[in-house]
């Protein structure tokens, strides 16, 4: 059985995930594992599930090496898990990865290049952020509603309506209700509407 694995780094990359799934389906995959999680995340539950699912004679398929592994060491661990199951690994832009010396060399070299490319991209990103900060153009992420909890509580204590609090702080009204509810639960009472 051909088992497909697709991954994107964020939930915003829907088109990328769909493209991978189409490619896996066109490649004959019958079972799919997909996730939207950064490759640097501590856990990738769908990859773990795919590795657990495959059996002897199966083929684990990924469209590209960087969709499968975060580093050369990670790639080699995945390859070893696949081999230990008696399955094979197929990476769309590389082909079937088998245990011969040339295949191992190719896998190591291409894995190292992919890891290098990622590290360079992150370095350029850090440099860009540092320059933008120096120019006063980078503000970072907007504070989350939870980060504004103290402000919500202060405005509420002043008798300002929940809708007005949400408007002033540029957060959702549901977030205002949630913050007030959580505060009330800590005090052991119910919030007033």
ZIQUITA-V644848 format. One record per pair of residues at least 4 apart in sequence whose C-alpha atoms are under 8 Angstrom apart, sorted by sequence separation. I is the first residue (numbers start at 1). J is the second residue. If there is no record, write none. Layout:
I,J / I,J
//
This chain:
9,13 / 13,17 / 14,18 / 15,19 / 16,20 / 17,21 / 18,22 / 19,23 / 20,24 / 21,25 / 22,26 / 23,27 / 24,28 / 25,29 / 37,41 / 44,48 / 45,49 / 46,50 / 47,51 / 48,52 / 49,53 / 50,54 / 54,58 / 63,67 / 64,68 / 65,69 / 66,70 / 70,74 / 71,75 / 72,76 / 73,77 / 74,78 / 75,79 / 76,80 / 77,81 / 78,82 / 79,83 / 80,84 / 81,85 / 82,86 / 83,87 / 90,94 / 91,95 / 99,103 / 100,104 / 101,105 / 102,106 / 103,107 / 104,108 / 105,109 / 106,110 / 107,111 / 108,112 / 109,113 / 110,114 / 111,115 / 112,116 / 113,117 / 114,118 / 115,119 / 116,120 / 117,121 / 118,122 / 119,123 / 120,124 / 121,125 / 122,126 / 123,127 / 124,128 / 125,129 / 126,130 / 127,131 / 128,132 / 129,133 / 130,134 / 131,135 / 132,136 / 133,137 / 143,147 / 144,148 / 145,149 / 148,152 / 149,153 / 150,154 / 151,155 / 152,156 / 153,157 / 154,158 / 155,159 / 156,160 / 160,164 / 161,165 / 162,166 / 163,167 / 164,168 / 165,169 / 166,170 / 167,171 / 171,175 / 172,176 / 173,177 / 174,178 / 175,179 / 176,180 / 177,181 / 178,182 / 179,183 / 180,184 / 181,185 / 182,186 / 183,187 / 184,188 / 185,189 / 8,13 / 24,29 / 25,30 / 39,44 / 54,59 / 62,67 / 69,74 / 70,75 / 82,87 / 83,88 / 90,95 / 91,96 / 98,103 / 99,104 / 132,137 / 133,138 / 143,148 / 155,160 / 156,161 / 160,165 / 166,171 / 167,172 / 171,176 / 184,189 / 185,190 / 8,14 / 54,60 / 62,68 / 69,75 / 82,88 / 90,96 / 91,97 / 97,103 / 98,104 / 132,138 / 133,139 / 156,162 / 166,172 / 167,173 / 184,190 / 37,44 / 68,75 / 82,89 / 89,96 / 90,97 / 97,104 / 166,173 / 184,191 / 8,16 / 88,96 / 89,97 / 165,173 / 8,17 / 35,44 / 69,78 / 88,97 / 89,98 / 129,138 / 156,165 / 166,175 / 181,190 / 7,17 / 50,60 / 79,89 / 88,98 / 97,107 / 155,165 / 163,173 / 166,176 / 181,191 / 6,17 / 21,32 / 35,46 / 162,173 / 165,176 / 180,191 / 34,46 / 33,46 / 34,47 / 152,165 / 6,20 / 33,47 / 162,176 / 6,21 / 162,177 / 33,49 / 4,21 / 17,34 / 33,50 / 152,169 / 5,24 / 17,36 / 4,24 / 4,25 / 148,169 / 60,82 / 152,176 / 4,29 / 11,36 / 2,28 / 3,29 / 4,30 / 6,32 / 10,36 / 11,37 / 65,91 / 145,171 / 153,179 / 2,29 / 3,30 / 4,31 / 5,32 / 6,33 / 7,34 / 8,35 / 9,36 / 10,37 / 60,87 / 64,91 / 145,172 / 152,179 / 153,180 / 1,29 / 2,30 / 3,31 / 4,32 / 5,33 / 6,34 / 7,35 / 8,36 / 9,37 / 10,38 / 39,67 / 54,82 / 58,86 / 59,87 / 60,88 / 61,89 / 62,90 / 63,91 / 64,92 / 65,93 / 152,180 / 1,30 / 2,31 / 3,32 / 4,33 / 5,34 / 6,35 / 7,36 / 8,37 / 9,38 / 56,85 / 57,86 / 58,87 / 59,88 / 60,89 / 61,90 / 62,91 / 63,92 / 64,93 / 146,175 / 3,33 / 7,37 / 8,38 / 9,39 / 39,69 / 40,70 / 51,81 / 55,85 / 56,86 / 57,87 / 58,88 / 59,89 / 60,90 / 61,91 / 62,92 / 63,93 / 64,94 / 145,175 / 149,179 / 39,70 / 51,82 / 54,85 / 55,86 / 56,87 / 57,88 / 59,90 / 61,92 / 145,176 / 29,61 / 55,87 / 54,87 / 146,179 / 72,108 / 75,111 / 24,61 / 24,62 / 24,63 / 72,111 / 23,63 / 71,111 / 72,112 / 5,46 / 71,112 / 5,47 / 20,63 / 71,114 / 72,115 / 71,115 / 5,50 / 70,115 / 65,111 / 3,50 / 66,114 / 65,114 / 3,54 / 3,58 / 5,60 / 1,57 / 2,58 / 3,59 / 4,60 / 5,61 / 6,62 / 1,58 / 2,59 / 3,60 / 4,61 / 5,62 / 6,63 / 1,59 / 2,60 / 3,61 / 4,62 / 2,61 / 8,67 / 7,67 / 6,67 / 7,68 / 6,68 / 5,68
//
